[in-house]
Amino acid sequence: MTARDLALYAAGRRDGLRQAADAALIAALMLELQDDASAIRQQAAIAALHGLAEGLKAEAQDSAKPKEAA
């Protein structure tokens, strides 16, 4: 695998992680807009989706940094 291949793979991975984070935030927003959004289960799901989105964004940022050679 060439350096270019690895760079393309990393860019695709970053984009995929960002898209997954956006999807989690959209799902959280949909739950927030429902009539029963104040229910404990809904609040837990919303918090979990926000946490997932933040974790995915952090992973996308970490994958953008070049790794040190082992």
SVG drawing of the C-alpha trace seen along z (x, -y; Angstrom):
<svg xmlns="http://www.w3.org/2000/svg" viewBox="-46 -20 55 22">
<polyline fill="none" stroke="black" stroke-width="0.4" points="0.0,0.0 1.4,-3.4 1.4,-6.6 -1.2,-8.0 -3.4,-4.9 -3.0,-5.4 -3.9,-9.1 -7.0,-8.3 -8.0,-5.7 -7.5,-8.1 -9.5,-10.8 -12.4,-8.4 -12.3,-7.2 -12.4,-10.7 -15.4,-11.6 -17.2,-8.4 -16.7,-9.2 -17.9,-12.8 -21.0,-11.5 -21.8,-9.0 -21.5,-11.9 -23.9,-14.0 -26.3,-11.1 -26.2,-10.6 -26.9,-14.3 -29.8,-14.2 -31.2,-11.2 -30.8,-13.1 -32.6,-16.1 -35.5,-13.9 -35.9,-12.5 -35.7,-16.0 -38.6,-17.1 -40.9,-14.3 -43.8,-14.9 -42.4,-12.5 -38.9,-14.0 -38.9,-14.6 -39.4,-10.9 -36.4,-9.3 -35.7,-6.8 -35.8,-9.6 -33.4,-11.8 -31.0,-8.8 -31.1,-8.1 -30.5,-11.7 -27.6,-11.9 -26.1,-8.7 -26.4,-10.0 -24.7,-13.3 -21.9,-11.3 -21.6,-9.1 -21.4,-12.1 -18.7,-13.7 -16.7,-10.5 -16.9,-10.1 -15.8,-13.7 -12.9,-13.2 -11.9,-10.0 -12.1,-11.8 -9.8,-14.6 -7.3,-12.1 -7.3,-10.2 -6.4,-13.5 -3.1,-13.7 -0.2,-11.8 0.8,-8.8 4.4,-8.5 6.4,-5.7 6.7,-2.8"/>
</svg>
